[in-house]
Amino acid sequence: MKKKMFSAKIALATALLVAASSALLPQQASVYAQSDSVDFSVQLATINIQIGDQQLSVPGGKSKDGDTYVGLAFLSKELGLTTSWDAATKTVTVSGPNKTMSMQNQSTQYALNGHTFFAPLPPVIIDGTTYLPLRLLLEQMGYKIGYNDESRVVSISKVKENELKLTNKSETQTKSDNRSISLQYPQIEGWANSAASTKINTFIQNEIAKYRAAAIQQLADLTEDISGTEPDFPNTFDVNYRITYNQDHKLSLYFIVYTFSGGAHGFYSWDAHTFDLDTGNELTLQQVTSNNTTYKSIINQEIKKQLKANDYELIEPFESIRNDQGFYLKDDTVVVYFGLYEYAPYALGILEFPIPLSDFK
């Protein structure tokens, strides 16, 4: 079996103590960057949007990589979200049912219901108008975003999320200006099946306890190794997360573990979990693919197809997913992913392969 690389368990901490490379942190990894100030530009353009039976042409723009931006007014006028602007702090706040998201001009740091995270695309102000990254923002607020290549129309639909509240828990330990441990994790509140939600919350707490122990041990080992020689040597151990699916009595997420101990860049890994909200059990890849007995073959074929289409330069050929393959749910797909250096160089980041769930039925 192929060795699982950069596992987000305790072994990760010691494996990444002195990692260094000449490559820069790739854009797809900027969610793990510790600096949130960027210089980002958007080319203004009219954006065609479909909401239900209504088609609109709204002021917006495109980034150099083709990411869609919309004006702040669109969110309140067409989607009914509440928006506000604080000129003193240059902070935008967008609110909907049970969700409030805040962000600042030219900053990649966001906050959603107290959960702080980084994303590649910042808000921008052009000629006094604030423009926001449409997909990034609305997916966090509980919408599904689609795009028709032929008509160049962006579709927006509201997702029927599970009737629960996800609260953010966080803890930070700062040993010095450049040595810190930061942990964030979600907890479920208000779900009808309290036994199931308690089981999931306990599972997540236990995972965080492992991360905490790994971080403390890493810091202790590093301090002992360099004591008296390099007292200002940096050490960062950051655990964050992303909720990718909160529908149909399932909850899918992945933890993001970022460590930096000097060098050109830090290292990061993902550790994904998908839960059944009726039982509180963690679901396997076969279970989320309709218990299809040929799920591995279907996934392998699709990954090979996508690898060929993207013409990736791999470290070694892909043959098959592992029995413990990392995955998460997103919209109508299961996304299989591979860690840094597992098949591709660092510059390509974590490789993700979305596969329609309909392929398994």
Backbone torsions as a table, in degrees:
resi	resn	phi	psi	omega
1	MET	NA	140.8	-179.4
2	LYS	-67.3	134.7	-178.5
3	LYS	-65.0	132.3	176.9
4	LYS	-78.6	120.3	-173.7
5	MET	-98.4	147.4	176.3
6	PHE	53.9	47.5	175.2
7	SER	-60.4	141.2	-178.9
8	ALA	-87.6	34.4	175.7
9	LYS	-102.6	-166.3	-175.1
10	ILE	-60.9	-34.3	-178.1
11	ALA	-60.4	-25.2	-179.7
12	LEU	-58.8	-40.2	-173.6
13	ALA	-58.9	-50.1	-177.7
14	THR	-73.7	-28.4	-178.5
15	ALA	-68.7	-23.0	-173.5
16	LEU	-109.6	20.0	-173.1
17	LEU	-60.4	-46.3	-174.7
18	VAL	-125.7	32.2	-178.1
19	ALA	-66.6	138.0	177.9
20	ALA	-152.3	151.5	178.5
21	SER	-157.7	161.5	-179.3
22	SER	-85.6	-10.9	-178.6
23	ALA	-73.6	150.4	176.0
24	LEU	-85.2	157.6	177.2
25	LEU	-64.0	120.2	-176.2
26	PRO	-68.6	159.6	-177.2
27	GLN	-60.3	-38.6	-178.6
28	GLN	-67.3	-11.3	178.4
29	ALA	-102.7	7.0	-173.6
30	SER	-68.6	-11.5	174.1
31	VAL	-63.6	-14.8	-177.5
32	TYR	-104.6	-0.2	-178.6
33	ALA	-69.8	149.1	-178.6
34	GLN	-96.1	-9.7	177.0
35	SER	-101.3	129.7	-173.5
36	ASP	-107.7	2.7	-178.1
37	SER	-96.7	127.4	-177.5
38	VAL	-135.1	166.0	173.9
39	ASP	-117.5	100.8	-168.3
40	PHE	-125.4	139.7	-178.5
41	SER	-124.3	151.9	179.0
42	VAL	-132.1	134.5	176.8
43	GLN	-89.7	119.8	-176.9
44	LEU	-64.7	141.2	-179.6
45	ALA	-162.5	158.5	174.5
46	THR	-82.7	132.9	-177.5
47	ILE	-110.5	127.1	177.2
48	ASN	-89.7	124.2	-174.0
49	ILE	-129.1	137.9	176.6
50	GLN	-110.8	121.2	175.1
51	ILE	-124.1	104.2	-174.2
52	GLY	63.6	-125.9	178.8
53	ASP	-90.9	-0.2	-175.2
54	GLN	-98.2	128.3	175.5
55	GLN	-111.7	131.1	-174.9
56	LEU	-125.6	153.3	169.3
57	SER	-117.3	114.4	-172.2
58	VAL	-123.4	153.6	175.7
59	PRO	-64.7	135.1	179.5
60	GLY	-166.3	-148.1	-178.9
61	GLY	-173.7	177.4	178.9
62	LYS	-132.1	139.7	172.3
63	SER	-78.9	171.8	-179.5
64	LYS	-63.9	-20.7	178.4
65	ASP	-96.3	6.4	176.6
66	GLY	89.9	9.3	178.4
67	ASP	-72.5	136.0	-176.6
68	THR	-84.8	133.2	174.5
69	TYR	-118.2	147.8	175.4
70	VAL	-130.5	156.3	177.5
71	GLY	-71.1	151.5	-176.8
72	LEU	-58.4	-37.5	-176.7
73	ALA	-62.2	-28.8	-179.2
74	PHE	-59.2	-38.4	-175.1
75	LEU	-63.8	-39.7	-178.8
76	SER	-83.0	-40.7	-175.0
77	LYS	-71.0	-43.7	-172.8
78	GLU	-100.5	-27.5	-177.1
79	LEU	-108.8	-9.0	178.0
80	GLY	75.9	14.3	176.6
81	LEU	-79.1	151.5	178.0
82	THR	-91.0	128.6	-178.9
83	THR	-125.2	149.2	175.9
84	SER	-146.7	158.0	-177.5
85	TRP	-134.4	124.7	177.2
86	ASP	-104.2	104.7	-175.4
87	ALA	-64.6	-32.5	-176.4
88	ALA	-66.3	-42.3	-177.9
89	THR	-102.6	-3.3	-176.4
90	LYS	55.4	43.5	-178.2
91	THR	-108.3	130.6	174.8
92	VAL	-101.5	136.3	175.6
93	THR	-124.4	130.6	178.0
94	VAL	-122.5	127.5	-176.4
95	SER	-127.6	142.9	173.7
96	GLY	-141.1	-171.5	178.8
97	PRO	-56.8	117.0	176.0
98	ASN	66.9	8.8	-178.1
99	LYS	-139.0	135.2	174.4
100	THR	-135.0	127.0	-177.2
101	MET	-124.4	131.9	179.7
102	SER	-124.7	151.5	-176.6
103	MET	-159.2	161.1	-178.9
104	GLN	-122.8	153.9	179.7
105	ASN	-55.6	131.4	176.3
106	GLN	58.5	28.3	177.1
107	SER	-120.3	136.2	178.4
108	THR	-91.3	8.6	177.6
109	GLN	-96.2	129.6	179.7
110	TYR	-123.3	161.6	174.2
111	ALA	-136.8	125.4	178.9
112	LEU	-124.4	110.9	-178.5
113	ASN	50.1	42.1	178.1
114	GLY	88.0	-8.8	178.7
115	HIS	-88.2	115.1	180.0
116	THR	-93.9	130.8	179.7
117	PHE	-150.3	164.6	178.5
118	PHE	-109.1	147.5	178.0
119	ALA	-141.2	157.9	-174.2
120	PRO	-67.4	-24.6	-169.7
121	LEU	-112.3	122.0	179.3
122	PRO	-95.1	161.1	167.4
123	PRO	-67.0	154.0	176.7
124	VAL	-136.3	150.4	175.5
125	ILE	-112.5	124.8	179.5
126	ILE	-128.2	120.4	179.4
127	ASP	51.0	42.1	175.4
128	GLY	82.7	-1.1	179.6
129	THR	-109.4	134.7	-179.9
130	THR	-90.4	130.1	177.4
131	TYR	-117.7	138.3	-175.2
132	LEU	-122.2	147.6	177.0
133	PRO	-68.3	114.9	-169.1
134	LEU	-63.0	-54.5	-175.6
135	ARG	-63.7	-48.2	-179.5
136	LEU	-55.3	-48.1	-176.2
137	LEU	-68.7	-51.3	-172.1
138	LEU	-73.2	-31.6	174.5
139	GLU	-63.0	-37.2	177.2
140	GLN	-68.2	-28.6	-177.5
141	MET	-90.4	4.1	174.8
142	GLY	96.3	32.4	177.3
143	TYR	-119.0	154.8	173.4
144	LYS	-104.4	132.0	-177.6
145	ILE	-114.3	130.5	176.0
146	GLY	-124.5	167.7	178.8
147	TYR	-148.3	129.2	177.1
148	ASN	-98.7	111.5	-177.2
149	ASP	-61.5	-36.5	-176.1
150	GLU	-70.5	-48.1	-178.0
151	SER	-90.1	-12.4	-177.4
152	ARG	57.7	43.6	179.8
153	VAL	-112.8	131.6	175.1
154	VAL	-90.1	127.8	178.2
155	SER	-104.9	141.2	-179.5
156	ILE	-128.9	127.4	176.9
157	SER	-139.3	146.1	-179.3
158	LYS	-79.6	134.4	177.5
159	VAL	-88.2	136.5	174.9
160	LYS	-85.6	95.7	-176.6
161	GLU	-82.1	161.5	176.0
162	ASN	-60.5	146.4	-177.8
163	GLU	-82.3	77.3	178.3
164	LEU	-150.6	168.2	176.6
165	LYS	-119.4	133.6	176.2
166	LEU	-102.7	114.9	178.7
167	THR	-101.0	146.0	-178.7
168	ASN	-94.8	131.6	174.0
169	LYS	-113.2	141.9	-178.5
170	SER	-147.2	153.3	173.9
171	GLU	-150.3	143.9	-178.0
172	THR	-135.8	135.5	173.3
173	GLN	-122.4	119.0	179.1
174	THR	-111.6	114.6	-179.4
175	LYS	-87.1	-30.1	176.8
176	SER	-162.9	-175.1	-177.7
177	ASP	-60.7	-28.6	-176.0
178	ASN	-124.0	21.1	175.8
179	ARG	-133.6	114.5	-174.7
180	SER	-149.0	156.0	174.1
181	ILE	-126.3	125.9	-179.0
182	SER	-131.8	127.4	-178.4
183	LEU	-128.6	128.8	172.7
184	GLN	-129.3	142.2	180.0
185	TYR	-157.3	154.3	-178.9
186	PRO	-92.1	155.1	171.6
187	GLN	-135.7	143.1	-176.5
188	ILE	-89.6	134.2	174.0
189	GLU	-131.0	149.0	170.6
190	GLY	78.0	8.9	178.5
191	TRP	-78.8	141.0	-175.0
192	ALA	-60.5	-37.7	179.4
193	ASN	-91.3	87.6	-174.2
194	SER	-67.1	-30.0	178.9
195	ALA	-65.3	-41.4	179.4
196	ALA	-67.7	-43.9	-178.9
197	SER	-67.3	-36.1	176.6
198	THR	-63.6	-39.6	179.0
199	LYS	-63.0	-42.4	179.4
200	ILE	-68.5	-44.5	179.1
201	ASN	-58.9	-41.3	178.9
202	THR	-65.3	-41.0	176.8
203	PHE	-58.0	-47.2	-178.7
204	ILE	-64.5	-42.2	178.0
205	GLN	-59.8	-39.5	179.0
206	ASN	-66.8	-36.9	176.0
207	GLU	-63.6	-43.5	179.5
208	ILE	-64.0	-36.7	177.9
209	ALA	-61.3	-38.0	177.2
210	LYS	-66.4	-43.7	178.2
211	TYR	-62.1	-43.4	-179.5
212	ARG	-60.1	-45.5	179.9
213	ALA	-63.8	-40.6	178.8
214	ALA	-64.5	-41.3	-179.8
215	ALA	-65.0	-43.9	-179.9
216	ILE	-64.1	-41.2	179.1
217	GLN	-66.6	-40.1	178.4
218	GLN	-60.6	-45.4	-179.4
219	LEU	-64.5	-40.2	179.2
220	ALA	-65.0	-44.3	-179.9
221	ASP	-63.8	-42.4	-179.2
222	LEU	-65.5	-43.0	-179.7
223	THR	-61.5	-41.1	179.4
224	GLU	-67.0	-39.4	-176.5
225	ASP	-68.0	-35.3	-172.4
226	ILE	-112.2	3.3	-177.4
227	SER	-53.4	125.5	177.3
228	GLY	86.7	-14.7	-179.7
229	THR	-106.3	-46.2	179.1
230	GLU	-135.9	73.7	-174.3
231	PRO	-63.6	-21.2	-178.4
232	ASP	-99.0	11.7	-179.3
233	PHE	-59.9	130.5	-173.7
234	PRO	-77.4	156.3	172.9
235	ASN	-155.2	120.3	177.7
236	THR	-126.9	133.1	174.3
237	PHE	-131.5	108.0	-173.2
238	ASP	-123.2	126.9	175.6
239	VAL	-117.3	120.7	177.6
240	ASN	-127.4	-171.6	-178.5
241	TYR	-158.0	163.9	174.6
242	ARG	-137.2	129.1	173.6
243	ILE	-85.6	121.8	-176.7
244	THR	-107.1	-19.3	-176.2
245	TYR	-155.3	129.1	-179.3
246	ASN	-144.8	62.0	-175.0
247	GLN	-142.6	163.4	168.8
248	ASP	51.1	38.4	177.0
249	HIS	63.7	27.9	174.1
250	LYS	-130.0	149.4	176.3
251	LEU	-132.9	124.4	-178.8
252	SER	-125.0	138.3	-179.0
253	LEU	-155.0	165.8	168.4
254	TYR	-138.4	142.6	172.7
255	PHE	-83.0	143.9	176.9
256	ILE	-113.7	116.4	-179.2
257	VAL	-108.5	117.6	-178.9
258	TYR	-118.9	128.9	176.2
259	THR	-128.7	143.4	177.0
260	PHE	-140.3	124.0	179.1
261	SER	-132.5	41.2	-178.1
262	GLY	93.8	168.7	-178.2
263	GLY	101.6	-172.7	-175.1
264	ALA	-72.7	-26.9	-177.8
265	HIS	-162.3	167.5	175.0
266	GLY	-89.2	-177.2	176.1
267	PHE	-124.5	153.7	-178.6
268	TYR	-145.5	156.7	175.2
269	SER	-146.5	163.2	177.0
270	TRP	-114.6	150.6	175.4
271	ASP	-139.2	103.1	-171.3
272	ALA	-97.0	149.3	178.4
273	HIS	-142.8	138.6	175.4
274	THR	-126.5	129.8	-172.3
275	PHE	-118.3	148.5	170.7
276	ASP	-91.7	114.8	-176.4
277	LEU	-75.0	-8.8	176.5
278	ASP	-86.3	-28.2	-177.8
279	THR	-116.0	-22.0	-175.0
280	GLY	83.1	2.8	-178.8
281	ASN	-83.9	150.6	172.1
282	GLU	-80.1	135.4	-177.4
283	LEU	-92.0	146.0	176.6
284	THR	-88.4	168.8	178.6
285	LEU	-62.8	-38.9	178.7
286	GLN	-66.6	-37.2	-179.4
287	GLN	-65.2	-40.3	-178.7
288	VAL	-77.0	-12.7	177.0
289	THR	-104.0	43.8	173.6
290	SER	60.6	26.5	-178.4
291	ASN	54.2	30.1	178.4
292	ASN	-67.5	123.8	-176.5
293	THR	-70.7	-15.7	179.0
294	THR	-106.2	23.4	-175.0
295	TYR	-57.9	-37.4	-179.6
296	LYS	-63.1	-44.4	-179.4
297	SER	-63.3	-42.5	178.7
298	ILE	-62.1	-45.3	-179.1
299	ILE	-66.5	-44.4	-179.7
300	ASN	-58.6	-44.2	-179.8
301	GLN	-62.9	-41.5	-178.4
302	GLU	-69.6	-38.3	177.9
303	ILE	-63.4	-44.6	178.8
304	LYS	-61.7	-38.1	177.5
305	LYS	-63.7	-45.0	-179.4
306	GLN	-70.3	-36.3	176.7
307	LEU	-60.9	-43.1	179.5
308	LYS	-65.6	-42.1	-178.8
309	ALA	-64.7	-34.9	-178.3
310	ASN	-90.7	-9.6	176.7
311	ASP	54.3	46.6	178.4
312	TYR	-70.2	143.6	171.0
313	GLU	-92.3	108.1	-174.3
314	LEU	-93.6	151.1	175.0
315	ILE	-68.5	-37.9	176.4
316	GLU	-150.3	155.3	-176.1
317	PRO	-64.5	145.3	174.6
318	PHE	-85.6	134.0	177.7
319	GLU	-119.3	-48.6	-177.4
320	SER	-159.9	152.6	173.1
321	ILE	-70.4	161.4	179.1
322	ARG	-85.7	167.4	173.1
323	ASN	-65.7	-31.5	179.8
324	ASP	-105.0	35.8	-175.6
325	GLN	-58.8	134.9	176.3
326	GLY	-71.9	138.8	179.8
327	PHE	-158.7	162.4	170.1
328	TYR	-151.1	163.3	177.8
329	LEU	-94.5	143.4	175.0
330	LYS	-152.3	121.7	-177.1
331	ASP	52.3	-123.3	-178.1
332	ASP	-101.3	26.4	-176.9
333	THR	-131.0	160.5	164.0
334	VAL	-107.4	131.0	-177.5
335	VAL	-106.6	117.9	176.3
336	VAL	-96.0	136.9	-176.6
337	TYR	-133.7	158.1	178.9
338	PHE	-129.0	139.4	-175.1
339	GLY	-73.9	173.1	178.2
340	LEU	-55.2	135.2	176.9
341	TYR	66.7	2.5	-179.7
342	GLU	-68.8	-42.6	174.5
343	TYR	-134.3	-19.8	-173.1
344	ALA	-130.9	159.6	178.0
345	PRO	-67.3	163.6	-175.6
346	TYR	-54.3	-39.0	-174.5
347	ALA	-60.0	-25.0	178.9
348	LEU	-83.1	-10.1	178.4
349	GLY	70.9	-160.0	177.4
350	ILE	-79.7	123.6	-178.4
351	LEU	-81.2	132.1	-179.1
352	GLU	-123.1	138.0	-178.2
353	PHE	-130.3	99.1	177.8
354	PRO	-76.8	134.1	-178.6
355	ILE	-130.2	124.8	-178.7
356	PRO	-58.1	134.3	178.0
357	LEU	-64.4	-23.9	178.7
358	SER	-65.5	-20.7	179.0
359	ASP	-66.0	-16.7	-174.9
360	PHE	-102.5	3.3	-176.8
361	LYS	-101.9	NA	NA
